[in-house]
Amino acid sequence: MARGSTASRAPRAPHAALTPREFEVLRLVAKGWTNAQVAEALTVTPRTVNAHLTAIYGKLGVTSRAGAIRYALEQQLG
C-alpha cells in the first residue's frame, strides 16, 4: 500500500471531531453537571452550552444527553 494512504490509517473515534470546548462540555455533562452548572464553570450562557451539546450529539451520532453521557463513559472520557 502507498505510504500515507487513507486505507492504511485506523478510523478516527467520533469524539476526535469535537472541538476542545465541546470536549470539555461533554466531560462535565458526563460528570452529571446541569447546563447551568457547565455554563457557570465555563463562563458562557446555558444557551451556549445547549448549542455545544447539539453539535456534540451530531458528531457522536447520538440523539440525547443520555446517549452522549453513555458514549463518554464507555470511552472513558471523563
Secondary structure, DSSP 8 states (H G I E B T S, - for coil): --TT-GGGS----GGGGS-HHHHHHHHHHHTT--HHHHHHHHTS-HHHHHHHHHHHHHHHT-SSHHHHHHHHHHTT--
